[in-house]
Amino acid sequence: MIRTATPIGATVAGGRAPAGNLARVTTLRLRPEGPADTGPIRRVLAAAFARPDVSTPPEVGLVDELRGTDAWVPELAMVAEYGGEVVGYALLTRVRVRADGGTAPALALGPVAVAPHRQRVGHGSAVVQAALDAATELGERLVLVLGDPAFYRRFGFTRADRMGLTSPWSGLGDPWQALVLPPSTNGDGPVPRGEVFFPPPWSRV
């Protein structure tokens, strides 16, 4: 599914993004990634997570590896396209929650990235919301993330440990977060609680 948003002049954290010349407003296009997007996505990730101590940030390899696993959900690898250029990315992949002798499906959010020259104008919020909306439409119920609480709180994320969800990152406190998605026509089952298991590529980040 393709979504659109108009980030210029939209309300973002800390106030409104600069409106500029309204005659030149460009619509942000939000859609699942396609085969031609692999290179542009790698460039966005490399720029957004650039560090002086590594030539290629581990987030680039994480996405490349996840594509080849059964954790990959094609509809939930979301790109933000602005003026024909891929400028943002949000990925949801499959994780498992183990409790009561069985496992239940959930999703992990990340990496989330925006090209440096398009940051702080609402692209990150837009592409994350598009991914969460797509997950809701698929009937998913639970999303986990490790990240900045100030950013993810706006989507409804709260501390995951207080919801009975544990992982190797539980000890970090506030950054380990969870979001219960609203029921949909495709899914309204119980929300799992227990230990969250991530696919192997995550252990190398």
Secondary structure as GFF3:
##gff-version 3
##sequence-region A 1 205
A	DSSP	beta_strand	3	5	.	.	.	ID=ss1
A	DSSP	beta_strand	11	12	.	.	.	ID=ss2
A	DSSP	beta_strand	15	16	.	.	.	ID=ss3
A	DSSP	three_ten_helix	22	24	.	.	.	ID=ss4
A	DSSP	beta_strand	28	32	.	.	.	ID=ss5
A	DSSP	three_ten_helix	35	37	.	.	.	ID=ss6
A	DSSP	alpha_helix	38	48	.	.	.	ID=ss7
A	DSSP	alpha_helix	58	66	.	.	.	ID=ss8
A	DSSP	beta_strand	72	82	.	.	.	ID=ss9
A	DSSP	beta_strand	85	99	.	.	.	ID=ss10
A	DSSP	beta_strand	102	114	.	.	.	ID=ss11
A	DSSP	three_ten_helix	116	118	.	.	.	ID=ss12
A	DSSP	alpha_helix	123	137	.	.	.	ID=ss13
A	DSSP	beta_strand	142	146	.	.	.	ID=ss14
A	DSSP	alpha_helix	149	152	.	.	.	ID=ss15
A	DSSP	three_ten_helix	153	155	.	.	.	ID=ss16
A	DSSP	beta_strand	158	159	.	.	.	ID=ss17
A	DSSP	three_ten_helix	161	163	.	.	.	ID=ss18
A	DSSP	beta_strand	165	166	.	.	.	ID=ss19
A	DSSP	three_ten_helix	170	172	.	.	.	ID=ss20
A	DSSP	beta_strand	176	180	.	.	.	ID=ss21
A	DSSP	beta_strand	194	197	.	.	.	ID=ss22
A	DSSP	three_ten_helix	200	204	.	.	.	ID=ss23
###
